[in-house]
Amino acid sequence: MARVLLVDDELTMVQMVADLLRQEGHEVFPFTNGTQATAALTAHSPELVITDLYFDKTRPHGLEILEKARGLNPPATVIVITGFGTIETAVEAMKAGAFDYLEKPFKVDELKLCVKRALSYNAAISETAYLRKELKRKYQFSQIIGSAAKMQQMFKIIERVADTDSTILVLGESGTGKELVARALHFNSRRQLAPFVPINCSALPENLLESELFGHRRGAFTGAINDKKGLFQEADGGTIFLDEVGSMPLLLQSRLLRVLQEREIRRVGDNTPVFVNVRVVAAANESLEKKIKDGTFREDLYYRLNVIPIQLPSLRERRDDIPLLVAHFLKDKASPDRKRPIQLTRHAMEVLCAYDWPGNVRELENAIERAATLCEGDIIQGSDLPPTLLASVTLAPDAAAPDEIAAPLPAVPASALYPLHAQATNNGPAQPAVPDSLLPLKTFLREQEQAYLNRTLQQCDGDKEKAALLLGVSLATLYRKLSGEEP
């Protein structure tokens, strides 16, 4: 059940309580000597400590044991035992971190209930700490996949601003991961222990959105039968994420502007302002400048939101990241009956890299989940990809054979290579190919790059501008590489 350290200078009391706790299934470490008990705290790492407050003058005070128990990692929950006339000291112990106290003489049922409540509290605290640790791990920056230059530039901005209170405006097409960035900002800031509250501003009509954001008083409108706290109040001390803020009605835009300026909100039907300490992260998947020209978005609100803009690139602007993203989405897809991780044929990978992905990373994730579910065995064929994707992609005549396993693609960092990129043979994983006649590494790499550039040009029907866009380089860089001027 639980490890319990028990200390009291009355031997009879220690024996009685120890027997009772053992009957309840707990592992008990009993002590009548405060010095020995203090030394045993580190050795036994108890989950619960039950200690008397007063010992003989030659022994440590119970508050010392309390202080050391609370300093353990993880800290122990402490119940203090006090005699008649020492309630004031018990209150002092509660202020120092004790969970509860028992006054001598106490009843057996009273002790059982107090121990049960203390252990339940300890379990809840441990679970909360674990969940927060998992949330922080899930939304740490390394979970945002991307090695392209635009992504690396974005990471630097996020790292600089995460632990500030500055208002952030995340810009990017639908499916690029704006909420993931917002959560990463929150869970890597000093506000991480406070709430993260997301809301899609386009999902609710104007009257409901106002009530959701700012709350309302009872009787403010038909159906308002109780007072309601708004999401700004729910997020107090933390972060509120306003997704698709460009769709917010003009009336609410003016109210949001006041929140950003004054840091206070007014509930619907209430004249009393309420102060809120909230960091605002907004997101838009359309041009707010265009909406300002159209008269559907306030210019002053735009400047309030656009304190620090973070631009997320579309997936077609960072095609080199597609293999990394595919590997990331597939790493947890292998079922117990599969002997090897899921792989892709070279044809399937070329189709994925050639597609424009209007739905961006979200669309790619859905396509990979579909393919992993429908594929036979542990290899995704091109035919396993969504029909709409296949219909919109035309590969060059020398495209890979349908059953050829994908080889490592250029621009994928070695540290990010996943099993799906490795060639496979019937005899197991293949070793890197070695040319018949060994060449200097620089010459070999240049030849491989030239071959890849020529194949990309063939796929683009000789259109160098399209090829440069597909490769993620400038047109001038492509010309230099083709001419051999740039290694």
Secondary structure, 3 states (H helix, E strand, C coil): CCEEEEECCCHHHHHHHHHHHHHCCCEEEEECCHHHHHHHHHHHCCCEEEEECCCCCCCCCHHHHHHHHHCCCCCCEEEEEECCCCHHHHHHHHHCCCCEEEECCCCHHHHHHHHHHHHHHHHHHHHHHHHHHHHHHHCCHHHCCCCCHHHHHHHHHHHHHCCCCCCEEEECCCCCCHHHHHHHHHHCCCCCCCCEEEEECCCCCHHHHHHHHHEECCCCCCCCCCCEECHHHHCCCCEEEEECHHHCCHHHHHHHHHHHHHCEECCECCCCCEECCCEEEEEECCCHHHHHHHCCCCHHHHHHHCCEEEECCCHHHCHHHHHHHHHHHHCCCCCCCCCCCCEEEHHHHHHHHHCCCCCHHHHHHHHHHHHHHHCCCCEECHHHCCHHHHHCCCCCCCCCCCCCECCCCCCCCHHHCCHHHCCEECCEECCCCCCCCCCCHHHHHHHHHHHHHHHHHHHCCCCHHHHHHHHCCCHHHHHHHHHCCCC
